[in-house]
Amino acid sequence: MSTTTLLEDAICDALRLVIDPELGENLVDLGLIYDIAVGGDGGAYVEMTTTTRGCPATAYLRDAVQTAVWNVPGIHYVEVRLTYEPPWRPEMMDDAAKRHLGIPEKTERQA
């Protein structure tokens, strides 16, 4: 496994510690992290969103993501980009987050 892949995995693990204060679930499982990339120079790039454009926790979440990534050994700088394209939808959550929040999983008939 390449160093870049290992760092991307470590960043993803670190971001699982960032909890959305309104939903009580981590950003990765909520589907709020759209992209993680690491350059050969130790620079990390994270593209993320929030559940709504007017989310009152946006600044907190962005800062928490930046701090979490900075704490990953081997990362020398961090860029966090906030986007709303594509817009977040509950379907982007993993199954565990859906169960935790009481959102029913789709059956084959609903899909």
Order of alpha helices (4+ residues) and beta strands (2+ residues): alpha-alpha-beta-beta-alpha-beta-alpha
